[in-house]
Amino acid sequence: MASLVSISGPSSVKISSITGESSTYTPSRTLTTLPCPRSLQTSRSQHKGLSLVWQPEKRHTFSTVRASALPVSQEAPTQAASGSTSTSDGASKKTRVMVIGGDGYCGWATALHLSKKGYEVAIVDNLIRRLFDHQLGLDSLTPISSIHNRLRRWKSLTGKTIDLFIGDICDFEFLAETFKSFEPNAVVHFGEQRSAPYSMIDRSRAVFTQHNNVIGTLNVLFAIKEFQEECHLVKLGTMGEYGTPNIDIEEGYITITHNGRTDTLPYPKQASSFYHLSKVHDSNNIAFTCKAWGIRATDLNQGVVYGMRTDETEMHEELCNRFDYDGVFGTALNRFCVQAAVGHPLTVYGKGGQTRGYLDIRDTVQCVELAIANPANPSEFRVFNQFTEQFSVNELAALVTKAGMKLGLDVKTISVPNPRVEAEEHYYNAKHTKLIELGLKPHLLSDSLLDSILNFAIKYKDRVDQRQIMPSVSWKKIGVKPKTVTV
């Protein structure tokens, strides 16, 4: 497969609002392996409030695909009280939330939830998650509408507008324009390559993951400092930063007494992939900028997310969220439910004692809203462990087997060689009280919820490509040369 950076193409993109205003930007990098998306060309009548105009433009000896930052529309209905803040004169105004990575699994559900709750929402996304599927020959279990169709459908159903900025946050010029245009009160940052296996495929993807995640987050921090210094950063971290220590995992910090002296220090990090390491680098950069610049930030160390439905995504099929079941992007419980639905044995890696924190996607959006509604103070870097329950892989397999039997499925389990470098039997006890104290009402994993996920998987089982189920990425065999997926 070609390198992950660089694509040639004869055109540039300009996105214009219905007011007739327009702008373009030149990204500092472009992404590869697919031809210029001429299918994006559309008319003002097809996308009310948004038009895409292709303008050929020469740049040096090659051309790049450029997307600019302008909102779909500035219309908005009256917002609910939960999305409002009070000004110094006592007036109420809408809280403006920028959701970076709002086209992805967690980001899409979060953007809709916040919009419904009355926040003024903008999505910032370069749509690269869709490109990953094309590169690797993968597909969501669920059919996914284009981001433009998704947002148009949302407005038609609710009357609420979600602004859209298409571009790469690693391009600071683009990001600066989005900040100056939207002026967010809070930034929810989901805009990172989120898969540990993807980061371990080959050198190019390891480098891409670290560059995309670390530089993108640094750009967000600089944008807050320069353009919106009171903005609250809500950053999605991962419980994987902690690893699996043989002591309890605290929420971000641990108090230690050493040689008669006591201090509270950041909890030690033991990342287990280039992806997890990028998250550790993010946490350190955010903590430093809070201290040095007075930024306010909340790091949500999220566990493994399962499920696909929220109240908002169930409103229409065009709002449906993605559901990954493959060995690269699929998370454990989602993968097991799909495997059970199509009669494939559940794939337990190694001994199956790997224990992690888990949460329903409905709790992901709830946690983000709680963090926004209760912002960190200036200079404060706070850490919340965002999960609701702990399960081992074997425990999940047993739960899916039991639920499958009730539905008449013959569910079997096999142990497959573990492609990862990790402890397969270990102590695991992570604290997660801060979000509960803020008011989180968890949706715990139950028989009825498992039935729902399994029935959902059965509904779409004809879309399953069983060649994508088994793990294909080895931590120990990562190589220098770019790999092409074998199908």
N, C-alpha and C positions, 0 to 999 in steps of 0.2 A: 504494500500500500504506500502511497505517496506520503511525504512529510506532512505533519499536521499544520505547518505554517506556510502559507502562500498558495494563492489561486489566481489564475489569470482570467480576465473577463473584459469584454469590450464596453461595459457600461458602468454608470454610477447611479445610485438611487437617491431620490429626494422625496421626503414625505412632507406634504403640505397640509395645513389645517384648512377648514372651510372658510376661514377669514381671508385666505389667499396668501398668508405669510408663509415663508419657507426658508429653509437653511440646509446646508450640507456640511459634512465634516469628513476629514480624511483620517481613517483609523491608522494607528501605529502598527497594526498587523492585520492580516486577513486570514481566513480559514479555508480549508481545502477540500479537494477530492470530489466536489460536486460542481457542475457547471453553473454559471450565473442563473439565478432563479427567475427566468423571464416570466414564469407563471405568476409571479407577484404582480405583474402589470395588471392594472384594473382601472375602472372608471369611477368617477365621483358618484354615479348613480348606483353602482354596485355596493360601494362602501360609503354609506352616508356619514358625512363628517370626516372622511379620510380619503385622500387620493394619493396614489403612488405614481410618480412620474419618472420615467427613465431618461437620463440625459447622458449621452456619450461624452466622455471627457478623457483626454490623454494625460497621463501622468508619467513623466520620465519615459522609460522604454516599455512600460506595461500599464495596465489599467487595474483599478480595484473596484470591488463592490462596496458602495458607501450607503449607509442608511443614516438619516438625520433625525434629530430629536425635536419633534413637535407633537403636542397632544392631539388626540382624536377630536376632542371637543371640550369646551369649557362649560357646557351646560351641566347643571346638576340640580336634582330635586332637593326639597327640604330634608336636612339630615337629622337623624335621631340623636338624642342627647349623649349617648355613649361615645359618639365620634366627635364631640365638641370639647373645646377648652375655653377658659375664660381669659379675657385680656385684662390689662391693668386697670382699665376703666369699668370693668365689670361686665362688659359685653361678651357675648358668646360667639365663637367662630369655629369653623370646621377644622378638625385636626387633619393635616395633610400627611399622608403616609406613602412613601415611595417603596414599592416592593421590587427589589432587584432579584431577577430570576423568577419573575411572576408567571412564566409560562410552564414552569416545571411542576413536579409532583406535589411538593409541599407549598410552593409559591402560588400556584393557581388556586388551590383551596383557600389559602390565606387571603389572597387578594379579594376573592368573592366574599368571604366571611366579613372582612373589614368593611367592604363597600356596603354590604347589607346592614351592618351595624351603624352606619352613618358617617364613617370616615371618608374623606376625599382621597381617592386612591389613584396612584399611577404605577403602571408596570414598566420596568426597565429590563429588557432581555435582548440578547443577540440571537436567540433561537437555536443555539448550538446543540442543545440536547436533542433536537430533532435530527440534526446532522449526524450525531453519534450513532443513532439507529441506522441511518443510511450507510455509514462507514462500516459498521459491524454486522450488517444484515439482520438487525433485530427489529422488533415491532412491539408496541404496547398490546396487551391482551384486548384492551378496549380501543375502538376507533376514536382517534383524536381529531377534532376540527382544527382549522387554522386559527391562529391567535386573533385574526381580524373577525372571523365568523363567531368565535367565542364571545368577544366583546360586544359585537353587534347584537347577538342573542341575549346577552345579559341586560343590555339597555332596553331591548324590546320587552323583556319580561318584568323588569324592575323600575325602569325609568331612570336608572342610575348610570352615570358615565364613569368608566375607568380609563384614564389617559394612558397612552401607549408611547413609549420611547424605544425604538429599535436600534440597538447599537451595543458596542463592547465597552464595558467599564474599564478595561485595560487601556483604552484610548482616553486619556484624561481630557482632551478637548471636547469629546462627546459628553463625558460625564459632567464636566463643568457646565455645559449648556443645559443639560437636564436639571441640574441643581438650580441654576439661575432662572429657568423657566418655571419649574414646579414649586420651588421653595419649600421643601419638606420640613415638617416638624419632627418626623421620625422616619428613619430608614430601616427597613427590614431586609437584611442581606442574606438571600438564599442563592446568590449568583455565583456558585462555585461548582466545579466538577466534583461530584459527590460520591463517586464509586471507588472503593479501595481496589477491587480487581482491575478496573480500567486503568488506574495509575500504575499497575504492575504488569501490564501487557508487554511494554517495551520501553526503550529509552525515550523515544519521542513523546510518548504519552505521560511518562513520569515527569519529564521536563515541562510539558504543557500543563499538567495538573498543578505543579508548584508555581509556575509563572502565572497562570490564570488566577489561581486562588490567592496567592500572597500579594502579587502586584495589584490585582483588582481591589483587594481589601485596603491596601495602602492608598490607592487612589480615592477610595471612598472616604478614608480618614482625612486626607488632604482636602477633599471637596467640602467636608463638614467644616474643617478649620477655616477655609478661605471664604466660603459662601453662606454657611448656615451654622454658625458656631453654637447655637442653642439646640441644634438638632440632636435627637436621641438615637444612637445606633443600637439596633437590636440584631445581633449577629448570630446566625445559626452555627454553633460549634458541634462537637460530637463527644459522646461518652468514651469513644475510642481513644481520645487523647490520654486518658488515665491508664489504659492497658488493664491488666488483671493483677494488681498488687495483692499481697497476702495480708493486707490490713484493710479496714473499712475505707471506702472512698468518700471523702467529704465534698462539699459543694464549693469547689474552686480553691479553697484555702485550708491549710492545716496548721494547728498550733503545736509547735515542737519545743521541747526542753532539751538542750544539748550542753553538756559541760556546765551545768548550773545556770544557764541563761535560757530565757524563753522568748520566742518570737512567733508571729503568725505569718506564714509564707505561702506562696502559691503551691498548690498540691503538685507533687512530682508527676511528670508526664512520661509515659512509656508507649509512644505511638508504634503501630505495627504495620504501616504501609506508607508509601510516599504521599498518599492522600491524607492519612491521619497526621503525618508530619506537617503537611501544609496547614492544617488546622491549628497545630501547636504554634507554628510561626505566626499565624493570625492572632492568636490569643496574646502572645508576647508583644506584638506590635500595637494591638489595641490597648493593652495595659499601659504600655509606655506612653502612648499619646494621651491617654486620660491623665496621667501624671504630669506630662510636660505641657500639654495644651489646654487642659481643663475639659476635654471631651467627656461626655456622659455616655456610658455604654453598658449594655447587658449582653453577656455571652450565654446563649442557651445551649448547653451541652446535651444534645438530644440523643435519646436512645434509638432503637430500631423501630421504624414506623410501619404499621400495617393498616390494611383496609383501603378503601378508595372513595367511600361515600361521605359527603357532608350534606347538611340540609340544602346548601346552595348548589352543589354539583348534581343533585338529584332532580333539580327543577326542570331540566331539559337535556336530551341526549347530546346536544351540542356543547353543553357545559361539563360533560363527563370528564373525569380526571384520567390520567394515564395509569396503567397498572403493569408494572414490570415483573416478569417471571423468569427471566433468563439468568444465567450464571454470572453475568457482569453487573447488571443493575438491579436485579430482583433481590428483595430482602427475604429473610428466612420464612416467615409465616406466609407471606404472599406466595412465595414459590411453592411451599408445601401444599397450599390449597389448590393451586393450578395443577400440580403433579397428581394430587388425589383425583381431581375432576377428570383427567384424561387417562387415568389408569396407569400412570408411571409411578414406580416406587419412590417414596420420599427419600431424598438424597441427604443423608446425615454425614457430615464431614468428620472422618476419624471416629473418635470415641463418643462424640456428641455431648460431652460435658461442658462445652463452651456456654457460659452464662452471660447474659446481657440484660439491660433494661429495655423494655418495650412500651410503646404507646400507640393508641388509636389515632388516626390522622385527624379526627375531630378534636382530640386533645392538643394536637400540634397547633391548630388555629386558635384554640382557646388560650393556650399558653402565650402565644405571640400577642394576642389582644391584651392579656393581663399585664404583660411587660410594657406595652405601649401606654396603657391607662395608668400605670404606676411607674413612671420613668425614673431612671437613675439620677442622682444628683450630679452637678458639674464636678469633674475630676474623679468620679466614682466609676470603677470597673467592677461590676458585680457579676457573679456566676451563678446560674441556676442549673441544676441537673434536671433535665426535662424528660422524664419517663414516669410511668405509673406502676409497672410491675416488672419483676425479674423472672426470666425463664431460661432454662438450659435448652439446647437444641433438641435433646431427647424428650424433654417435657413437651415442647411444641409438637414434635412428631406424634407423641401419644395423644395429645388433645385433638389433633387433626384426624388421627385414625379413629378415635371414638366418635367424633362428629360425622365423619364420613360413613361409618357403619350405620348411623341413624338414617342416612339418606340412601342406603342401599349400595354404597360404594365399597369395593373390595380394596382396602388400602393396605399396602405393604411398605416396609421400610428396609432400605439397604444402607450399609456403611460404605462410603466411597473414600478413596485416599484423600486426605486433607490437602488442598492446594495451597493453603496458607501456612505461615510460620506462627504458631500460637499454641498456648497451653490448652489442652483438650479436657483437662480436669483441674479445677482450681477453686479457690475461695473467691466469693464475690458478694459484697454487701455495700451498695452505694446509697448514700443519703439523698433524699429528694423531698425536702419539706418546704422549701421557700415558695414554690408556686402554689402548693396547697394552702399555705398561710395567706397568699394573695387572693385565694378564692377558687382555685382550680377544682372542678367537679369531674373526676375521672370517669371515663367510659372503660370499665374493666373488661378484660377478655372473658366472654361467657359462651355457653353453648349456643345461644341464639345468635350471637355475633358471628361465631364460626360458621353456623348454618348459612347465614347471610352471605359471607364471603365465598363459601363453597358453592352456593347456588349461583352466585354471580359468575364464578369461574366456569361452572357447568354451562351457563347461558352462552358464554363466548368461547367454549372449548374448541370450536371449529377454527378459531384463529390461532390456536397454539401450534408453534413449530417445535416439535419435540427434539429437534437437533440442537436447540438452544438451551436445553434444560441442564445437561451435565456441565460441571465446571470445566473451563478450558484455559484458565489463566493460572499459572504456577508462580508462586513467590520466588522459588529457588531457580526457576528456569528463565526468568526475565532476561531479555537479551538486548543487544545494541540495535540490531536491525529491526525496522518497522515490520510488524506482522500483519498479514491479511487473514481474516477469518475464513476458515474452511467450512463450506456448506455442502 
